Amino acid sequence: MGRSPKTSIPADRKAIGLPHIRRQSRGHKHRAVRFSLRAPRVRILFVMKKRYLLAGATGIVAGAVATRLLTRPREVSWPDSIDFIYHAEHSWFTTVDGARIHYQEAGHEHAPPILLIHGFISSTLIWDEVFLPLAQGGFRVVALDLPGYGYSDKPRRAEYTIESQARAVVGVMDRLGIEQAALVGASYGGAIAAAIALDHPERVSRLVLVGAVSSDEPKKKLLMRLVQWPLIGDIVTPLFLGSRWVLRKRMKDVYQRLRIPVDEHKVAARHHLLATADTHRAMIRTVRRWSANRIFRDAHLIRQPTMLMWGEDDVHIPLAQGFRLRDEMPNARLVVFRNCGHLPPQEFPKQFVGMVSEFCKAEEMKAAPLKFKRRRTRKQIS
């Protein structure tokens, strides 16, 4: 009988998905080779199933994100916000450069004025614990919502830079007939207050900078970097700011440090302001036009008596930046709050009011603005 014809087998069997075939040694009869397509079919079906599941999951997530973006409220409604407004009886509105600005005012009209300037992703709400106590201490206190924040207008074409916000604050002072005031700025608001001291020194009597932004370092954080990216930032920002769970977790860290229960009403009040499309647009533009390096670079030009206030455990604007500012500013002293985070007026309101009142009230401080009593300061901080 003749030999069976040889079967030609490609060298790379795996390339066509065939099972491995072992050659028979000489002296043995060749067996019929049977190719099974069952295993390749199983693998193909498994891969296709994974792809369909991934595509389905992606579609669900994309649908959820789209729903969140499309169903968020466009703007903050004042009539619907009454239950969320702290000290609503002190709320007023004025107009600066065509934008309606919300502010709260308390104290005697002819008392020494203090302007409270909030920071990034914030509003007048951060001053709720110190607003009335400062007024009761003999000051005319004005706390405003910057354009793009809180209950103020959020113009689509606004610049949302430190300089433009500084002009808005000066505009409010003009509208209220305040020629000169002590400025208290927290975080990003500290950069705005410092900019006013640099560009309009005649309008600033004293400065209180609380965990103040003085550089572009905050832009290097992951979330801030994501917001700067087109499209990605437009999606990430609403999801982050619009999440009550994320906001509550951030606020919970403060309450845990103070060992008190979370104030759910305050969580709801803050979330109410951060959930709108206009707010998201303003926050995105603020980040993308963030330019604060000038504050530290020109800090040595600020001559007004200045009190720097910092939380020892501030993770947003580290205490090291407070020391840097103190060393650069000729008339500045640094006060450090122990066991405190980014916002001393929220965590230690009584101590904050006492120190700011003492710093801003004393007439003799015009000649000797940095006359601190060390023992009393340490007692207040602790």
FIMI-935094 format. One record per residue (C-alpha): x negated, y negated, z; residue number from 1. Coordinates in pm, whole numbers, plus 50000, padded with zeros to 5 digits. Last residue first. Layout:
<rec><east>X</east><north>Y</north><up>Z</up><n>NUM</n></rec>
...
***
This chain:
<rec><east>50514</east><north>42324</north><up>57202</up><n>382</n></rec>
<rec><east>50515</east><north>42029</north><up>56962</up><n>381</n></rec>
<rec><east>50672</east><north>41793</north><up>57213</up><n>380</n></rec>
<rec><east>50423</east><north>41883</north><up>57484</up><n>379</n></rec>
<rec><east>50135</east><north>41838</north><up>57245</up><n>378</n></rec>
<rec><east>50262</east><north>41495</north><up>57145</up><n>377</n></rec>
<rec><east>50308</east><north>41386</north><up>57505</up><n>376</n></rec>
<rec><east>49953</east><north>41475</north><up>57593</up><n>375</n></rec>
<rec><east>49811</east><north>41303</north><up>57287</up><n>374</n></rec>
<rec><east>49985</east><north>40970</north><up>57322</up><n>373</n></rec>
<rec><east>49962</east><north>40830</north><up>56971</up><n>372</n></rec>
<rec><east>49867</east><north>40471</north><up>56883</up><n>371</n></rec>
<rec><east>49840</east><north>40511</north><up>56508</up><n>370</n></rec>
<rec><east>50025</east><north>40201</north><up>56392</up><n>369</n></rec>
<rec><east>49812</east><north>39949</north><up>56584</up><n>368</n></rec>
<rec><east>49906</east><north>39608</north><up>56447</up><n>367</n></rec>
<rec><east>50243</east><north>39697</north><up>56302</up><n>366</n></rec>
<rec><east>50262</east><north>39966</north><up>56569</up><n>365</n></rec>
<rec><east>50329</east><north>39695</north><up>56826</up><n>364</n></rec>
<rec><east>50685</east><north>39675</north><up>56699</up><n>363</n></rec>
<rec><east>50757</east><north>40029</north><up>56818</up><n>362</n></rec>
<rec><east>51049</east><north>40178</north><up>56626</up><n>361</n></rec>
<rec><east>50902</east><north>40386</north><up>56343</up><n>360</n></rec>
<rec><east>50654</east><north>40610</north><up>56527</up><n>359</n></rec>
<rec><east>50861</east><north>40651</north><up>56841</up><n>358</n></rec>
<rec><east>51171</east><north>40731</north><up>56641</up><n>357</n></rec>
<rec><east>50983</east><north>40977</north><up>56418</up><n>356</n></rec>
<rec><east>50840</east><north>41155</north><up>56723</up><n>355</n></rec>
<rec><east>51166</east><north>41182</north><up>56911</up><n>354</n></rec>
<rec><east>51371</east><north>41280</north><up>56608</up><n>353</n></rec>
<rec><east>51128</east><north>41561</north><up>56517</up><n>352</n></rec>
<rec><east>51112</east><north>41691</north><up>56872</up><n>351</n></rec>
<rec><east>51489</east><north>41711</north><up>56882</up><n>350</n></rec>
<rec><east>51517</east><north>41862</north><up>56533</up><n>349</n></rec>
<rec><east>51267</east><north>42147</north><up>56582</up><n>348</n></rec>
<rec><east>51355</east><north>42408</north><up>56318</up><n>347</n></rec>
<rec><east>51555</east><north>42201</north><up>56072</up><n>346</n></rec>
<rec><east>51359</east><north>41877</north><up>56105</up><n>345</n></rec>
<rec><east>51038</east><north>42088</north><up>56115</up><n>344</n></rec>
<rec><east>51092</east><north>42217</north><up>55759</up><n>343</n></rec>
<rec><east>50824</east><north>42445</north><up>55610</up><n>342</n></rec>
<rec><east>50773</east><north>42688</north><up>55896</up><n>341</n></rec>
<rec><east>50728</east><north>42640</north><up>56269</up><n>340</n></rec>
<rec><east>50565</east><north>42848</north><up>56542</up><n>339</n></rec>
<rec><east>50357</east><north>42543</north><up>56637</up><n>338</n></rec>
<rec><east>50445</east><north>42204</north><up>56494</up><n>337</n></rec>
<rec><east>50137</east><north>42018</north><up>56371</up><n>336</n></rec>
<rec><east>50108</east><north>41638</north><up>56378</up><n>335</n></rec>
<rec><east>49859</east><north>41481</north><up>56137</up><n>334</n></rec>
<rec><east>49748</east><north>41119</north><up>56156</up><n>333</n></rec>
<rec><east>49724</east><north>40875</north><up>55869</up><n>332</n></rec>
<rec><east>49585</east><north>40525</north><up>55822</up><n>331</n></rec>
<rec><east>49291</east><north>40587</north><up>55585</up><n>330</n></rec>
<rec><east>49452</east><north>40868</north><up>55383</up><n>329</n></rec>
<rec><east>49202</east><north>41119</north><up>55243</up><n>328</n></rec>
<rec><east>49122</east><north>41320</north><up>55556</up><n>327</n></rec>
<rec><east>49489</east><north>41341</north><up>55653</up><n>326</n></rec>
<rec><east>49578</east><north>41457</north><up>55304</up><n>325</n></rec>
<rec><east>49327</east><north>41742</north><up>55318</up><n>324</n></rec>
<rec><east>49444</east><north>41844</north><up>55667</up><n>323</n></rec>
<rec><east>49802</east><north>41862</north><up>55541</up><n>322</n></rec>
<rec><east>49690</east><north>42070</north><up>55245</up><n>321</n></rec>
<rec><east>49536</east><north>42321</north><up>55486</up><n>320</n></rec>
<rec><east>49876</east><north>42349</north><up>55656</up><n>319</n></rec>
<rec><east>50007</east><north>42547</north><up>55360</up><n>318</n></rec>
<rec><east>50285</east><north>42406</north><up>55139</up><n>317</n></rec>
<rec><east>50527</east><north>42695</north><up>55085</up><n>316</n></rec>
<rec><east>50397</east><north>42931</north><up>55354</up><n>315</n></rec>
<rec><east>50433</east><north>42682</north><up>55642</up><n>314</n></rec>
<rec><east>50337</east><north>42868</north><up>55960</up><n>313</n></rec>
<rec><east>50184</east><north>42573</north><up>56148</up><n>312</n></rec>
<rec><east>50467</east><north>42348</north><up>56036</up><n>311</n></rec>
<rec><east>50347</east><north>42009</north><up>55922</up><n>310</n></rec>
<rec><east>50414</east><north>41644</north><up>55999</up><n>309</n></rec>
<rec><east>50197</east><north>41370</north><up>55847</up><n>308</n></rec>
<rec><east>50249</east><north>41029</north><up>56006</up><n>307</n></rec>
<rec><east>50148</east><north>40734</north><up>55791</up><n>306</n></rec>
<rec><east>50079</east><north>40368</north><up>55861</up><n>305</n></rec>
<rec><east>50081</east><north>40209</north><up>55513</up><n>304</n></rec>
<rec><east>49752</east><north>40184</north><up>55330</up><n>303</n></rec>
<rec><east>49803</east><north>40442</north><up>55056</up><n>302</n></rec>
<rec><east>49505</east><north>40402</north><up>54820</up><n>301</n></rec>
<rec><east>49318</east><north>40701</north><up>54967</up><n>300</n></rec>
<rec><east>49609</east><north>40922</north><up>54857</up><n>299</n></rec>
<rec><east>49534</east><north>40845</north><up>54492</up><n>298</n></rec>
<rec><east>49405</east><north>41191</north><up>54389</up><n>297</n></rec>
<rec><east>49628</east><north>41366</north><up>54641</up><n>296</n></rec>
<rec><east>49944</east><north>41212</north><up>54502</up><n>295</n></rec>
<rec><east>49822</east><north>41213</north><up>54141</up><n>294</n></rec>
<rec><east>49816</east><north>41591</north><up>54135</up><n>293</n></rec>
<rec><east>50197</east><north>41594</north><up>54150</up><n>292</n></rec>
<rec><east>50307</east><north>41666</north><up>53794</up><n>291</n></rec>
<rec><east>50618</east><north>41884</north><up>53766</up><n>290</n></rec>
<rec><east>50780</east><north>41836</north><up>53426</up><n>289</n></rec>
<rec><east>50861</east><north>42204</north><up>53370</up><n>288</n></rec>
<rec><east>50957</east><north>42248</north><up>53733</up><n>287</n></rec>
<rec><east>51192</east><north>41949</north><up>53740</up><n>286</n></rec>
<rec><east>51345</east><north>42050</north><up>53404</up><n>285</n></rec>
<rec><east>51434</east><north>42392</north><up>53538</up><n>284</n></rec>
<rec><east>51579</east><north>42245</north><up>53857</up><n>283</n></rec>
<rec><east>51796</east><north>41996</north><up>53663</up><n>282</n></rec>
<rec><east>51929</east><north>42267</north><up>53432</up><n>281</n></rec>
<rec><east>52009</east><north>42492</north><up>53727</up><n>280</n></rec>
<rec><east>52195</east><north>42212</north><up>53902</up><n>279</n></rec>
<rec><east>52406</east><north>42143</north><up>53594</up><n>278</n></rec>
<rec><east>52491</east><north>42514</north><up>53565</up><n>277</n></rec>
<rec><east>52628</east><north>42533</north><up>53919</up><n>276</n></rec>
<rec><east>52543</east><north>42779</north><up>54199</up><n>275</n></rec>
<rec><east>52296</east><north>42572</north><up>54401</up><n>274</n></rec>
<rec><east>52539</east><north>42333</north><up>54571</up><n>273</n></rec>
<rec><east>52780</east><north>42602</north><up>54695</up><n>272</n></rec>
<rec><east>52483</east><north>42814</north><up>54802</up><n>271</n></rec>
<rec><east>52376</east><north>42543</north><up>55045</up><n>270</n></rec>
<rec><east>52721</east><north>42512</north><up>55203</up><n>269</n></rec>
<rec><east>52769</east><north>42890</north><up>55215</up><n>268</n></rec>
<rec><east>52440</east><north>42939</north><up>55399</up><n>267</n></rec>
<rec><east>52534</east><north>42655</north><up>55633</up><n>266</n></rec>
<rec><east>52863</east><north>42828</north><up>55709</up><n>265</n></rec>
<rec><east>52683</east><north>43156</north><up>55767</up><n>264</n></rec>
<rec><east>52460</east><north>43008</north><up>56038</up><n>263</n></rec>
<rec><east>52226</east><north>43303</north><up>56093</up><n>262</n></rec>
<rec><east>52206</east><north>43403</north><up>56458</up><n>261</n></rec>
<rec><east>51927</east><north>43256</north><up>56677</up><n>260</n></rec>
<rec><east>51576</east><north>43379</north><up>56752</up><n>259</n></rec>
<rec><east>51409</east><north>43066</north><up>56610</up><n>258</n></rec>
<rec><east>51175</east><north>43281</north><up>56399</up><n>257</n></rec>
<rec><east>51471</east><north>43498</north><up>56307</up><n>256</n></rec>
<rec><east>51667</east><north>43190</north><up>56203</up><n>255</n></rec>
<rec><east>51387</east><north>43078</north><up>55972</up><n>254</n></rec>
<rec><east>51350</east><north>43420</north><up>55807</up><n>253</n></rec>
<rec><east>51729</east><north>43436</north><up>55769</up><n>252</n></rec>
<rec><east>51721</east><north>43126</north><up>55549</up><n>251</n></rec>
<rec><east>51519</east><north>43305</north><up>55282</up><n>250</n></rec>
<rec><east>51736</east><north>43617</north><up>55307</up><n>249</n></rec>
<rec><east>52053</east><north>43410</north><up>55290</up><n>248</n></rec>
<rec><east>51934</east><north>43237</north><up>54972</up><n>247</n></rec>
<rec><east>51845</east><north>43567</north><up>54803</up><n>246</n></rec>
<rec><east>52183</east><north>43720</north><up>54895</up><n>245</n></rec>
<rec><east>52369</east><north>43408</north><up>54783</up><n>244</n></rec>
<rec><east>52222</east><north>43454</north><up>54437</up><n>243</n></rec>
<rec><east>52290</east><north>43155</north><up>54214</up><n>242</n></rec>
<rec><east>51945</east><north>43008</north><up>54261</up><n>241</n></rec>
<rec><east>51769</east><north>43329</north><up>54159</up><n>240</n></rec>
<rec><east>52001</east><north>43442</north><up>53879</up><n>239</n></rec>
<rec><east>52042</east><north>43086</north><up>53751</up><n>238</n></rec>
<rec><east>51661</east><north>43036</north><up>53743</up><n>237</n></rec>
<rec><east>51570</east><north>43371</north><up>53587</up><n>236</n></rec>
<rec><east>51772</east><north>43323</north><up>53267</up><n>235</n></rec>
<rec><east>51662</east><north>42976</north><up>53158</up><n>234</n></rec>
<rec><east>51315</east><north>43054</north><up>53291</up><n>233</n></rec>
<rec><east>51286</east><north>43349</north><up>53055</up><n>232</n></rec>
<rec><east>51428</east><north>43140</north><up>52767</up><n>231</n></rec>
<rec><east>51131</east><north>42902</north><up>52769</up><n>230</n></rec>
<rec><east>50863</east><north>42988</north><up>53027</up><n>229</n></rec>
<rec><east>50819</east><north>42731</north><up>53308</up><n>228</n></rec>
<rec><east>51070</east><north>42915</north><up>53527</up><n>227</n></rec>
<rec><east>50848</east><north>43223</north><up>53523</up><n>226</n></rec>
<rec><east>50552</east><north>43027</north><up>53656</up><n>225</n></rec>
<rec><east>50764</east><north>42885</north><up>53936</up><n>224</n></rec>
<rec><east>50873</east><north>43235</north><up>54032</up><n>223</n></rec>
<rec><east>50517</east><north>43367</north><up>54034</up><n>222</n></rec>
<rec><east>50357</east><north>43085</north><up>54232</up><n>221</n></rec>
<rec><east>50111</east><north>42870</north><up>54038</up><n>220</n></rec>
<rec><east>50351</east><north>42575</north><up>54019</up><n>219</n></rec>
<rec><east>50318</east><north>42526</north><up>54397</up><n>218</n></rec>
<rec><east>49953</east><north>42422</north><up>54343</up><n>217</n></rec>
<rec><east>50046</east><north>42120</north><up>54130</up><n>216</n></rec>
<rec><east>49937</east><north>41872</north><up>54397</up><n>215</n></rec>
<rec><east>50052</east><north>41656</north><up>54689</up><n>214</n></rec>
<rec><east>50376</east><north>41821</north><up>54801</up><n>213</n></rec>
<rec><east>50455</east><north>41707</north><up>55154</up><n>212</n></rec>
<rec><east>50510</east><north>41937</north><up>55450</up><n>211</n></rec>
<rec><east>50684</east><north>41639</north><up>55612</up><n>210</n></rec>
<rec><east>50546</east><north>41299</north><up>55509</up><n>209</n></rec>
<rec><east>50648</east><north>41010</north><up>55734</up><n>208</n></rec>
<rec><east>50553</east><north>40679</north><up>55581</up><n>207</n></rec>
<rec><east>50576</east><north>40327</north><up>55716</up><n>206</n></rec>
<rec><east>50676</east><north>39980</north><up>55595</up><n>205</n></rec>
<rec><east>50743</east><north>40070</north><up>55232</up><n>204</n></rec>
<rec><east>50896</east><north>39826</north><up>54980</up><n>203</n></rec>
<rec><east>50581</east><north>39611</north><up>54944</up><n>202</n></rec>
<rec><east>50383</east><north>39920</north><up>54845</up><n>201</n></rec>
<rec><east>50590</east><north>39969</north><up>54528</up><n>200</n></rec>
<rec><east>50379</east><north>40193</north><up>54301</up><n>199</n></rec>
<rec><east>50162</east><north>40367</north><up>54563</up><n>198</n></rec>
<rec><east>50412</east><north>40372</north><up>54852</up><n>197</n></rec>
<rec><east>50685</east><north>40473</north><up>54606</up><n>196</n></rec>
<rec><east>50467</east><north>40761</north><up>54485</up><n>195</n></rec>
<rec><east>50411</east><north>40870</north><up>54846</up><n>194</n></rec>
<rec><east>50786</east><north>40883</north><up>54906</up><n>193</n></rec>
<rec><east>50833</east><north>41091</north><up>54589</up><n>192</n></rec>
<rec><east>50554</east><north>41330</north><up>54690</up><n>191</n></rec>
<rec><east>50715</east><north>41365</north><up>55032</up><n>190</n></rec>
<rec><east>51047</east><north>41437</north><up>54864</up><n>189</n></rec>
<rec><east>50881</east><north>41740</north><up>54706</up><n>188</n></rec>
<rec><east>50823</east><north>41866</north><up>55064</up><n>187</n></rec>
<rec><east>51013</east><north>41634</north><up>55300</up><n>186</n></rec>
<rec><east>51001</east><north>41257</north><up>55267</up><n>185</n></rec>
<rec><east>51065</east><north>41003</north><up>55543</up><n>184</n></rec>
<rec><east>51036</east><north>40648</north><up>55415</up><n>183</n></rec>
<rec><east>51029</east><north>40351</north><up>55652</up><n>182</n></rec>
<rec><east>51208</east><north>40065</north><up>55486</up><n>181</n></rec>
<rec><east>51165</east><north>39738</north><up>55299</up><n>180</n></rec>
<rec><east>51399</east><north>39517</north><up>55098</up><n>179</n></rec>
<rec><east>51717</east><north>39710</north><up>55174</up><n>178</n></rec>
<rec><east>52012</east><north>39541</north><up>55002</up><n>177</n></rec>
<rec><east>52205</east><north>39863</north><up>54954</up><n>176</n></rec>
<rec><east>52190</east><north>39850</north><up>54573</up><n>175</n></rec>
<rec><east>51822</east><north>39758</north><up>54581</up><n>174</n></rec>
<rec><east>51740</east><north>40046</north><up>54817</up><n>173</n></rec>
<rec><east>51933</east><north>40281</north><up>54589</up><n>172</n></rec>
<rec><east>51727</east><north>40159</north><up>54293</up><n>171</n></rec>
<rec><east>51406</east><north>40215</north><up>54490</up><n>170</n></rec>
<rec><east>51519</east><north>40577</north><up>54539</up><n>169</n></rec>
<rec><east>51600</east><north>40609</north><up>54166</up><n>168</n></rec>
<rec><east>51259</east><north>40469</north><up>54070</up><n>167</n></rec>
<rec><east>51091</east><north>40730</north><up>54290</up><n>166</n></rec>
<rec><east>51299</east><north>41000</north><up>54121</up><n>165</n></rec>
<rec><east>51172</east><north>40881</north><up>53783</up><n>164</n></rec>
<rec><east>50812</east><north>40886</north><up>53908</up><n>163</n></rec>
<rec><east>50837</east><north>41235</north><up>54057</up><n>162</n></rec>
<rec><east>50985</east><north>41363</north><up>53732</up><n>161</n></rec>
<rec><east>51345</east><north>41465</north><up>53661</up><n>160</n></rec>
<rec><east>51349</east><north>41291</north><up>53320</up><n>159</n></rec>
<rec><east>51727</east><north>41259</north><up>53284</up><n>158</n></rec>
<rec><east>51888</east><north>41354</north><up>52951</up><n>157</n></rec>
<rec><east>52148</east><north>41598</north><up>53087</up><n>156</n></rec>
<rec><east>52234</east><north>41372</north><up>53377</up><n>155</n></rec>
<rec><east>52282</east><north>41553</north><up>53709</up><n>154</n></rec>
<rec><east>52507</east><north>41321</north><up>53908</up><n>153</n></rec>
<rec><east>52472</east><north>41318</north><up>54286</up><n>152</n></rec>
<rec><east>52655</east><north>41571</north><up>54505</up><n>151</n></rec>
<rec><east>52349</east><north>41780</north><up>54589</up><n>150</n></rec>
<rec><east>52064</east><north>41744</north><up>54342</up><n>149</n></rec>
<rec><east>52006</east><north>41631</north><up>53984</up><n>148</n></rec>
<rec><east>51962</east><north>41266</north><up>54081</up><n>147</n></rec>
<rec><east>51834</east><north>41262</north><up>54442</up><n>146</n></rec>
<rec><east>52090</east><north>41315</north><up>54717</up><n>145</n></rec>
<rec><east>52045</east><north>41035</north><up>54965</up><n>144</n></rec>
<rec><east>51992</east><north>40999</north><up>55339</up><n>143</n></rec>
<rec><east>52020</east><north>40646</north><up>55476</up><n>142</n></rec>
<rec><east>51960</east><north>40575</north><up>55845</up><n>141</n></rec>
<rec><east>51996</east><north>40229</north><up>55997</up><n>140</n></rec>
<rec><east>51800</east><north>40283</north><up>56314</up><n>139</n></rec>
<rec><east>51859</east><north>40242</north><up>56687</up><n>138</n></rec>
<rec><east>51814</east><north>40591</north><up>56832</up><n>137</n></rec>
<rec><east>52179</east><north>40671</north><up>56763</up><n>136</n></rec>
<rec><east>52097</east><north>40648</north><up>56394</up><n>135</n></rec>
<rec><east>51809</east><north>40893</north><up>56439</up><n>134</n></rec>
<rec><east>52039</east><north>41128</north><up>56633</up><n>133</n></rec>
<rec><east>52298</east><north>41102</north><up>56351</up><n>132</n></rec>
<rec><east>52070</east><north>41223</north><up>56070</up><n>131</n></rec>
<rec><east>51851</east><north>41466</north><up>56268</up><n>130</n></rec>
<rec><east>52042</east><north>41797</north><up>56257</up><n>129</n></rec>
<rec><east>52207</east><north>41737</north><up>55916</up><n>128</n></rec>
<rec><east>51879</east><north>41633</north><up>55754</up><n>127</n></rec>
<rec><east>51838</east><north>41947</north><up>55539</up><n>126</n></rec>
<rec><east>52194</east><north>41900</north><up>55411</up><n>125</n></rec>
<rec><east>52101</east><north>41579</north><up>55231</up><n>124</n></rec>
<rec><east>51998</east><north>41803</north><up>54941</up><n>123</n></rec>
<rec><east>51758</east><north>42082</north><up>54844</up><n>122</n></rec>
<rec><east>51613</east><north>42279</north><up>54554</up><n>121</n></rec>
<rec><east>51302</east><north>42053</north><up>54569</up><n>120</n></rec>
<rec><east>51275</east><north>41807</north><up>54857</up><n>119</n></rec>
<rec><east>51488</east><north>41565</north><up>55057</up><n>118</n></rec>
<rec><east>51430</east><north>41192</north><up>55098</up><n>117</n></rec>
<rec><east>51542</east><north>41028</north><up>55425</up><n>116</n></rec>
<rec><east>51535</east><north>40648</north><up>55418</up><n>115</n></rec>
<rec><east>51488</east><north>40465</north><up>55749</up><n>114</n></rec>
<rec><east>51609</east><north>40110</north><up>55798</up><n>113</n></rec>
<rec><east>51538</east><north>39893</north><up>56106</up><n>112</n></rec>
<rec><east>51882</east><north>39789</north><up>56238</up><n>111</n></rec>
<rec><east>52077</east><north>39516</north><up>56059</up><n>110</n></rec>
<rec><east>52350</east><north>39742</north><up>55918</up><n>109</n></rec>
<rec><east>52387</east><north>39931</north><up>56244</up><n>108</n></rec>
<rec><east>52365</east><north>40309</north><up>56222</up><n>107</n></rec>
<rec><east>52481</east><north>40567</north><up>55970</up><n>106</n></rec>
<rec><east>52458</east><north>40612</north><up>55592</up><n>105</n></rec>
<rec><east>52506</east><north>40912</north><up>55367</up><n>104</n></rec>
<rec><east>52420</east><north>40907</north><up>54999</up><n>103</n></rec>
<rec><east>52562</east><north>41030</north><up>54671</up><n>102</n></rec>
<rec><east>52424</east><north>40874</north><up>54354</up><n>101</n></rec>
<rec><east>52631</east><north>40817</north><up>54040</up><n>100</n></rec>
<rec><east>52403</east><north>40782</north><up>53738</up><n>99</n></rec>
<rec><east>52422</east><north>40481</north><up>53505</up><n>98</n></rec>
<rec><east>52080</east><north>40347</north><up>53597</up><n>97</n></rec>
<rec><east>52170</east><north>40361</north><up>53967</up><n>96</n></rec>
<rec><east>52533</east><north>40384</north><up>54077</up><n>95</n></rec>
<rec><east>52658</east><north>40408</north><up>54435</up><n>94</n></rec>
<rec><east>52846</east><north>40671</north><up>54632</up><n>93</n></rec>
<rec><east>52928</east><north>40707</north><up>55001</up><n>92</n></rec>
<rec><east>52928</east><north>40979</north><up>55265</up><n>91</n></rec>
<rec><east>52935</east><north>40898</north><up>55638</up><n>90</n></rec>
<rec><east>53273</east><north>41063</north><up>55702</up><n>89</n></rec>
<rec><east>53139</east><north>41374</north><up>55528</up><n>88</n></rec>
<rec><east>52898</east><north>41434</north><up>55817</up><n>87</n></rec>
<rec><east>52820</east><north>41786</north><up>55687</up><n>86</n></rec>
<rec><east>52988</east><north>41868</north><up>55359</up><n>85</n></rec>
<rec><east>53093</east><north>42230</north><up>55297</up><n>84</n></rec>
<rec><east>53463</east><north>42203</north><up>55384</up><n>83</n></rec>
<rec><east>53495</east><north>41892</north><up>55167</up><n>82</n></rec>
<rec><east>53349</east><north>42064</north><up>54861</up><n>81</n></rec>
<rec><east>53655</east><north>42128</north><up>54645</up><n>80</n></rec>
<rec><east>53737</east><north>41758</north><up>54624</up><n>79</n></rec>
<rec><east>53370</east><north>41682</north><up>54531</up><n>78</n></rec>
<rec><east>53349</east><north>41936</north><up>54251</up><n>77</n></rec>
<rec><east>52995</east><north>42053</north><up>54184</up><n>76</n></rec>
<rec><east>52928</east><north>42111</north><up>53817</up><n>75</n></rec>
<rec><east>52957</east><north>42371</north><up>53540</up><n>74</n></rec>
<rec><east>53076</east><north>42661</north><up>53753</up><n>73</n></rec>
<rec><east>52913</east><north>42998</north><up>53682</up><n>72</n></rec>
<rec><east>53122</east><north>43227</north><up>53457</up><n>71</n></rec>
<rec><east>52905</east><north>43222</north><up>53145</up><n>70</n></rec>
<rec><east>52571</east><north>43275</north><up>53317</up><n>69</n></rec>
<rec><east>52693</east><north>43554</north><up>53543</up><n>68</n></rec>
<rec><east>52876</east><north>43725</north><up>53258</up><n>67</n></rec>
<rec><east>52565</east><north>43709</north><up>53040</up><n>66</n></rec>
<rec><east>52357</east><north>43861</north><up>53319</up><n>65</n></rec>
<rec><east>52610</east><north>44142</north><up>53372</up><n>64</n></rec>
<rec><east>52628</east><north>44212</north><up>52999</up><n>63</n></rec>
<rec><east>52251</east><north>44221</north><up>52971</up><n>62</n></rec>
<rec><east>52235</east><north>44464</north><up>53263</up><n>61</n></rec>
<rec><east>52502</east><north>44689</north><up>53110</up><n>60</n></rec>
<rec><east>52336</east><north>44678</north><up>52769</up><n>59</n></rec>
<rec><east>52000</east><north>44765</north><up>52915</up><n>58</n></rec>
<rec><east>52155</east><north>45061</north><up>53098</up><n>57</n></rec>
<rec><east>52314</east><north>45182</north><up>52776</up><n>56</n></rec>
<rec><east>51993</east><north>45144</north><up>52578</up><n>55</n></rec>
<rec><east>51801</east><north>45333</north><up>52845</up><n>54</n></rec>
<rec><east>52063</east><north>45609</north><up>52853</up><n>53</n></rec>
<rec><east>52059</east><north>45631</north><up>52473</up><n>52</n></rec>
<rec><east>51682</east><north>45648</north><up>52469</up><n>51</n></rec>
<rec><east>51675</east><north>45918</north><up>52733</up><n>50</n></rec>
<rec><east>51932</east><north>46122</north><up>52540</up><n>49</n></rec>
<rec><east>51730</east><north>46087</north><up>52221</up><n>48</n></rec>
<rec><east>51420</east><north>46215</north><up>52397</up><n>47</n></rec>
<rec><east>51611</east><north>46514</north><up>52538</up><n>46</n></rec>
<rec><east>51773</east><north>46590</north><up>52202</up><n>45</n></rec>
<rec><east>51432</east><north>46586</north><up>52032</up><n>44</n></rec>
<rec><east>51282</east><north>46811</north><up>52298</up><n>43</n></rec>
<rec><east>51568</east><north>47059</north><up>52274</up><n>42</n></rec>
<rec><east>51544</east><north>47062</north><up>51893</up><n>41</n></rec>
<rec><east>51170</east><north>47123</north><up>51909</up><n>40</n></rec>
<rec><east>51227</east><north>47423</north><up>52142</up><n>39</n></rec>
<rec><east>51501</east><north>47579</north><up>51927</up><n>38</n></rec>
<rec><east>51313</east><north>47561</north><up>51598</up><n>37</n></rec>
<rec><east>51172</east><north>47913</north><up>51637</up><n>36</n></rec>
<rec><east>50922</east><north>48035</north><up>51376</up><n>35</n></rec>
<rec><east>50896</east><north>48413</north><up>51339</up><n>34</n></rec>
<rec><east>50568</east><north>48564</north><up>51227</up><n>33</n></rec>
<rec><east>50592</east><north>48926</north><up>51110</up><n>32</n></rec>
<rec><east>50320</east><north>49128</north><up>51269</up><n>31</n></rec>
<rec><east>49991</east><north>49198</north><up>51104</up><n>30</n></rec>
<rec><east>49859</east><north>49540</north><up>51185</up><n>29</n></rec>
<rec><east>49551</east><north>49551</north><up>51395</up><n>28</n></rec>
<rec><east>49203</east><north>49640</north><up>51277</up><n>27</n></rec>
<rec><east>49099</east><north>49283</north><up>51248</up><n>26</n></rec>
<rec><east>49217</east><north>49049</north><up>51524</up><n>25</n></rec>
<rec><east>49561</east><north>48897</north><up>51500</up><n>24</n></rec>
<rec><east>49572</east><north>48520</north><up>51479</up><n>23</n></rec>
<rec><east>49761</east><north>48340</north><up>51759</up><n>22</n></rec>
<rec><east>50040</east><north>48110</north><up>51656</up><n>21</n></rec>
<rec><east>50120</east><north>47797</north><up>51863</up><n>20</n></rec>
<rec><east>50480</east><north>47687</north><up>51830</up><n>19</n></rec>
<rec><east>50573</east><north>47447</north><up>51553</up><n>18</n></rec>
<rec><east>50639</east><north>47076</north><up>51616</up><n>17</n></rec>
<rec><east>50512</east><north>46953</north><up>51282</up><n>16</n></rec>
<rec><east>50207</east><north>46772</north><up>51417</up><n>15</n></rec>
<rec><east>50167</east><north>47034</north><up>51686</up><n>14</n></rec>
<rec><east>50050</east><north>47287</north><up>51427</up><n>13</n></rec>
<rec><east>49749</east><north>47080</north><up>51329</up><n>12</n></rec>
<rec><east>49539</east><north>47327</north><up>51136</up><n>11</n></rec>
<rec><east>49824</east><north>47408</north><up>50898</up><n>10</n></rec>
<rec><east>49915</east><north>47776</north><up>50868</up><n>9</n></rec>
<rec><east>49892</east><north>47967</north><up>50538</up><n>8</n></rec>
<rec><east>50045</east><north>48313</north><up>50574</up><n>7</n></rec>
<rec><east>49835</east><north>48579</north><up>50411</up><n>6</n></rec>
<rec><east>50017</east><north>48814</north><up>50172</up><n>5</n></rec>
<rec><east>50066</east><north>49159</north><up>50314</up><n>4</n></rec>
<rec><east>49802</east><north>49399</north><up>50201</up><n>3</n></rec>
<rec><east>49882</east><north>49648</north><up>49930</up><n>2</n></rec>
<rec><east>50000</east><north>50000</north><up>50000</up><n>1</n></rec>
***
